[in-house]
Amino acid sequence: MLSGWLSRLKLDPDSLRQQKWFALFGERLLAPALWQGGRRALCGAIASGIFASWVPMPMHSLVAVALALIFSFNLPLALLAVWFNNPLTLPFMYLYAYRTGCLVLQQTPEPFHLTWSLHWLEHEAATLVPPFLLGSLLLAILTAAVGALLTLLLLKLGRLGQARTH
């Protein structure tokens, strides 16, 4: 079922290898372990994609690919899970990351007005960045774990449903 769905997305090793940024990983993208559908590979793929989506940097997909390569997770599913972070969710994710960091550091969240200037970077960013980075890391770990557990639960429920129909 998973391979049929992925084939409709036209996501295969050769198409990934031809993309500029993924070419950095070379022939490693062809490893069969990255295209398997086992429980560990699927749960880990969801976890790595969601984790990567919280990393406050551009090119979240590269982080997901690197994690999939290191841990032999399902690469297409990891890339799909990165879209947990999208233009609609990004502002809310980063706002909650900042608020979570402030809560953990026992700081009062400060209102801020983003201006692209050196003055803003020197003064306001210095107080905003530490809680934001801490919150991003904590929420990345938490949501990745929840995503992996939900995936495991869905896989088990799907297996139960298949067993009942046979």
Residue pairs with C-beta under 8 A, 6 or more apart in sequence:
2 37
2 42
2 77
3 37
6 12
6 76
9 76
11 76
11 79
13 29
13 30
13 34
13 35
16 22
16 29
16 75
17 23
17 26
17 27
17 29
17 30
21 59
21 61
21 62
22 29
22 61
22 62
22 65
24 62
25 65
25 66
25 69
28 34
28 69
29 65
29 69
29 75
31 69
31 72
33 41
33 72
34 68
34 69
34 72
34 73
34 74
34 75
35 74
35 75
35 76
36 74
37 74
39 152
39 155
40 73
41 72
41 73
41 74
42 73
42 74
42 77
42 151
42 155
43 148
43 149
43 151
43 152
43 155
44 68
44 71
44 73
44 74
44 78
44 148
45 68
45 73
45 74
45 75
45 76
45 77
45 78
45 81
46 77
46 78
46 81
46 144
46 147
46 148
46 150
46 151
47 73
47 144
47 145
47 147
47 148
48 64
48 67
48 68
48 71
48 73
48 78
48 81
48 144
49 64
49 77
49 78
49 79
49 80
49 81
49 82
49 83
49 84
49 147
50 81
50 82
50 84
50 140
50 143
50 144
50 147
51 63
51 67
51 140
51 141
51 143
51 144
52 60
52 61
52 63
52 64
52 67
52 78
52 81
52 82
53 60
53 64
53 81
53 82
53 83
53 84
53 85
53 93
53 140
54 85
54 93
54 97
54 136
54 137
54 139
54 140
54 143
55 63
55 136
55 140
56 94
56 97
56 132
56 133
56 136
57 63
60 82
60 85
61 79
61 82
63 82
64 78
64 79
64 81
64 82
65 75
65 78
65 79
67 73
67 78
68 74
68 75
68 78
68 79
69 75
81 147
84 143
84 147
85 93
93 139
94 132
94 136
96 135
96 139
97 132
97 135
97 136
97 139
98 109
98 128
98 131
98 132
98 135
99 109
99 135
100 131
100 134
100 135
100 138
100 139
101 107
101 130
101 131
101 132
101 133
101 134
101 135
101 136
101 138
102 108
102 109
102 131
102 135
103 135
104 131
104 134
104 135
104 138
105 130
105 131
105 134
107 131
109 131
110 127
110 128
112 124
112 128
114 120
